[in-house]
């Protein structure tokens, strides 16, 4: 009994990220998409700030890409 409980506690619980987002928004798909789009805008702004503030030598020539290759 205790061994089964210990195994159950140590096993990672597989959580679907899509289900997690929908659960956070109480099943409202439009609200979930809006939040994800706002997150994308925020991260792009942060990436632009980082690109403007760092030198090319600091990253040995690497530049961030805003679009997926």
Phi, psi and omega in degrees: 000309181294324179294320178296320179294318179297319178295319180295324180289323184278344180285132177292141179268122180281115179246125178287123182299328179293315178297323180295316179296315180295322178295319179299325182261019177054038177081000180280103185294319180297319179295322179296315179295317179300316178298317180295321177294319177297322176298319179298316179299314180300315181293324176295320177296318179296320179295320178295319177297318180295317180298319182289332187264349182253149180274158179293327180293331181296328183248014179055043175091352179291138174234140179293148177251132180275338179246152177289143180290000000 
